[in-house]
Amino acid sequence: MSSDSESDNNIEQETVDPTIAEDVVVTKYKMAAEIVNKTLKTIIAKSLPGTAIVDLCELGDKCIIEETSKVFKKDKDVKKGISFPTCISVNNIICHFSPLRSDDITTELNDGDLVKIDLGAHVDGFAAVVGHTFVIGASENQKITGRKADVINAGHVASEVAMRLLKPDTENTQLADILVETVSEFDCRLVENMTSSQTTRNHYDAEKSLILNPSEEVKKTV
């Protein structure tokens, strides 16, 4: 008959990931954030009329790989690199447009295009993801007007509202309803069933999620 100690040895111990209570985890998040922000600035600077989207996507991914290779060089066990591929989504394309060279997609940017960039990097599984929206050719002397200005302002204000409401005990539907009302002030609508997900170590889409402007069918499952 086996002893209690022998039985305990047969039980697989669950690995508990470190949290932001540890300084090294905060450092890794900061490193990832600095890398994605640096990469974002590089992509924006190269986003000119006539530039192929596939070239920008490749440039962004290359920058992330190069920059992450510079950190924790002595620790071979620390994995790092791309946590979300560089995406360049233009005008009516909502998000996540990241063509491969083999797709033979030759789409180029044009003056006046509304461009959405999103990309992500990770250090040891701790990821930072960034998103930015801008208009090609816009400047201090060439201001954005009309519906493009409306939708950019709506998105900005909605994100500020969301950050203030993301706290314990805030319900998914409550936050979604407030954001729907917020963007309506700009005569805009949230994209139906768009989801924002919790991220944890090595998981981009973790257990918890926020569904924006859920359809009636989706509301029944929330």
Salt bridges, closest charged atoms under 4 A:
ASP17 OD1 - ARG201 NH1 3.27
ASP55 OD1 - ARG101 NH2 2.72
GLU58 OE1 - ARG101 NH2 2.62
GLU67 OE2 - LYS38 NZ 3.29
GLU67 OE2 - LYS70 NZ 3.12
ASP118 OD2 - HIS96 NE2 3.74
ASP124 OD2 - LYS28 NZ 2.59
ASP124 OD1 - ARG201 NH2 2.96
GLU140 OE2 - LYS143 NZ 3.44
ASP150 OD2 - ARG147 NH1 2.88
GLU160 OE1 - ARG164 NH1 2.88
GLU216 OE2 - LYS219 NZ 3.47
